[in-house]
């Protein structure tokens, strides 16, 4: 019996929240289980949803393309490496000229990761701010066959170079990154300010 199946048999129904899943293009209203009404590590790997037939179902990123609950949007994602392929959900943090997502540590990949994308980009940029390794750029493909670039830190100078170039069409944000005013731990603030800049 897997963890998800075990949880269905001993679930606290008071933790089901109104939400939806998107499956083969259809939005299905349902109630989604959130332990203690919070998003936990498990919710990046699978969810338990109660559908209109009043039965509980386990959905993974292989089953649905997205789900939403408590004003949280989670998108299914597939990561392909030379070793294996892993599936998980990523959380949408900011939507705009650059859409920002994040993912906590999961069993197949023990690192916190940001993902972000411009509308005119053909892939997602990955950024793992806490990974203890050399900085490098690596191309991958995501679930939709798009080319993906992966930047891994933390290297302050490389961070400045990569992100100042990526966001160079907003001079204020570009200069704050190069000057060191914004650093590796400010990525969410950087993207929000950039999106506000592009609305002006």
N, C-alpha and C positions, 0 to 999 in steps of 0.2 A: 504494500500500500504506500503510495507516495504521500508527501507532506500535504499537498493540496487536498487529496481525497480524505485524509485523516481529519483535516480541519472541517470539512463539510459535515462530518458526523458529530462534531463537538462544537458547533459554532454558536456564538451568542448573537441571536437575531436582532438584538437592539442596536448592533453596530452596522446594519445595512443602511446605506444612504442612497437617495435618488441620484440616478446617473444614466449613462447610456454607453453602448458599445457600437462600433461601426464594423460591420461584417459584410464583405462583398459589396460595398458601396451603400448598404442600407443602415440607417441609424435605428437602433433598437433600444427603446426606453426600458430601463430595468432598475434594480436596486443592487448596489455594489457594496461588498463587505470591506469596511475599513476598521481594523482593530483599534479600539479606543478613539475612533473618528480621526485617525491620523494616517498619513502615507508612510509605509514601512518598506524595508528592503524587499520583502516578498512581492509587493505591488509592482516592482519593476520586472518581475519574472512571470507572474501569473495573477489573475484576479478570480474571485468567486462572485458570481452574479446570480441574482434571483430574477428569473424572467416571468412573463405574464402567466405561465402555467404553475407558478408558485413553487418551482423546483430550482435547486441550486446547480449551477454549472461552473466548471473551471475553464477559463479562457487564457491562452498563452498568446504571445506575439505571432505565433504561426496561425492562430485561429481568427484573430481580429486585427484590423489595421489601426484602431485607436479606441480609447475609452475616456470618459470624462466623469468626474464626481467632485462635488464640493468646490466648484470653480477651478478644478485642476484638469488639465488636458494632458493625456499620455499618448504618445505615438509609438507604434510598433517599429522596431529597427532590427536589421540583421547585420552582423559584423562578420566579415569574411577575412580570414588570415590564411597563411600558408599551412597552418596546423589544423584548424577546424573552423566551423561556422557556429556562431552563437546568436541567440535571439533574445531580445529584451525590450522593455518599454523605456522611452526617454521622456522626461517631463518638460513641457513647454514653460519657459520662464518669461520670455519677452517676445512679442510679435511686432514686426515692423519691417523697416528696410533690411534689417538683420534679425532673423528669428533665432532666439537662443534657447537651447535645451540643456538639461543636465541629467546625469545618471549616477546613482550612488554605487558603492561596491556591491558586486554580485558574485555568486560562486564561481563563474567562469572567468571573471576579470576583477581582481581585487584592487580597483582604483576608482577614485571619483573622476568623472569625465564631463567636460562641457562639449556641446556640439552647437555649431552655428552656421548659418547659411544666408547669403544674399540672394535676392530674387533672380539676379542674372548669373548666379554661380551654377556650375553643373555638379556640385557636390557639397557635402558637409565638411566643415573644418572641425577636427577633434582637438581638444586641449585638455591634457591631464596635469593640472597644476601641482599635484603632490607626488608625482612619480619620481622616484629616485634613480634616474638614469641620464645618460647623455641626451642632449637635444637633437632631434632629427625630424625630417619630413618624410612621410611615407604615403604612397598612393594606395587606395583601397576602393572597393565598390560597395555601395550600400544596397539596401533592399530593392531599390528601384533601378538598379543598374547604373547609377550615377557615380562618376569618379569622386573619390573622397581623398582629401589630404589630411594627414595626421601630424600634428605638432605636439611634441611631448616636452615638458619642462622638468624642473624649473631652472631656467637660465635667463637671467634678467636682460642681458643684452640681446639675446635671440628673441625674447618676448617682445622687446621694443621694436626690433626689426620687422618681425612677422606681422604684429598687430598694427603698428603704425602704417605699414604698407597696405594692409587689408582695409583699413579705415581712412585712407589718405584723402578721400573726397569730402571729409569734414575736417577743416583745418584746426578747429579748436581741440577736438579729440586727438587728432594726429599729434599736435604739439604737446599736449599733456602727457601722452604716452612717451614721446621722445625725451621730454624733460625729466621723466621719472615721477611726475605728480601722480600719475596713475601707474600702478604696478600689477603684478600677477594676481593679487588677491582682490583686485577691483574690477574684474571682468564684467560682472553683472551691471555695475555702475557705468562702465565704459559703453556697453551696448545700449543701455537705456539713454545715455546722453547722446550717443550717435544717432539713435532713432529720432530723438527730439530734434536734433540738428537737421536731419533730412526732411522733416515735416515743414520746416520754415521756408 
